[in-house]
Amino acid sequence: MHRSRSSSRSPPPRLSSNCWTLSRAGELLLLIKTPADRYPALEQALRALHPYEVPEIVAVPIERGHEDYLEWVRSCTDVS
């Protein structure tokens, strides 16, 4: 995942539920920031590393934000 993400954040463990079970396995939610053009590489790396057959990977677009922060995200993930 080198340079496919600028930073990540992991809140405390959460109770996980889905259509077939309720789990207390200490599952973590990981929030990763990356520009849209870097998403495919990030998803590929996450899928390769994740132990679940179907990991929860979703993209949430950033419509607006502090421009200096958004530029920092872009600069941290620049692979050119």
C-alpha positions in Angstrom: 0.0 0.0 0.0 3.1 2.2 -0.2 2.0 5.7 -1.4 -1.5 4.5 -2.2 -2.8 6.2 1.0 -1.9 9.5 2.7 -3.1 8.5 6.2 -5.4 6.2 8.0 -7.4 6.2 11.2 -8.8 3.3 13.2 -11.6 4.0 15.7 -12.1 1.6 18.7 -13.2 -2.0 18.0 -16.8 -2.4 17.1 -19.5 -5.1 17.2 -20.0 -6.5 13.8 -23.3 -7.8 12.4 -24.4 -9.0 9.0 -27.1 -11.1 7.5 -25.8 -14.4 8.9 -24.1 -13.7 12.3 -23.4 -11.3 15.1 -19.6 -11.2 15.8 -17.6 -9.9 18.7 -14.3 -10.7 17.0 -12.8 -7.2 17.7 -13.3 -6.1 14.1 -11.9 -2.6 13.4 -13.1 0.1 11.1 -10.2 1.6 9.1 -10.6 5.0 7.4 -8.1 5.6 4.7 -7.7 8.8 2.7 -6.5 8.7 -0.9 -7.3 10.5 -4.1 -9.8 8.8 -6.4 -7.2 7.9 -9.0 -5.2 6.0 -6.4 -8.3 4.0 -5.2 -7.8 1.0 -7.5 -4.3 0.3 -6.3 -5.4 0.8 -2.7 -8.3 -1.6 -3.1 -6.1 -4.2 -4.7 -3.6 -4.0 -1.8 -6.3 -4.2 0.8 -7.9 -7.3 -0.8 -4.6 -9.0 -1.0 -3.8 -8.4 2.7 -7.3 -8.9 4.2 -8.2 -12.2 5.7 -11.9 -12.1 4.8 -13.2 -13.5 1.5 -15.4 -10.5 1.1 -13.9 -7.6 3.0 -15.9 -4.4 3.6 -14.2 -1.9 1.3 -16.1 1.2 0.3 -15.2 4.5 -1.3 -16.7 7.8 -0.1 -16.1 10.7 -2.3 -14.8 14.0 -0.8 -16.9 16.8 -2.3 -15.2 19.6 -0.4 -12.5 20.1 2.1 -9.7 22.3 3.4 -7.6 22.8 0.3 -4.3 22.6 2.1 -5.3 19.3 3.6 -6.5 17.9 0.2 -3.3 19.0 -1.4 -1.3 17.2 1.4 -3.3 14.0 0.6 -2.5 14.4 -3.1 1.2 15.0 -2.4 1.6 12.0 0.0 0.1 9.7 -2.6 1.9 11.0 -5.7 3.7 8.2 -7.5 4.9 10.1 -10.5 
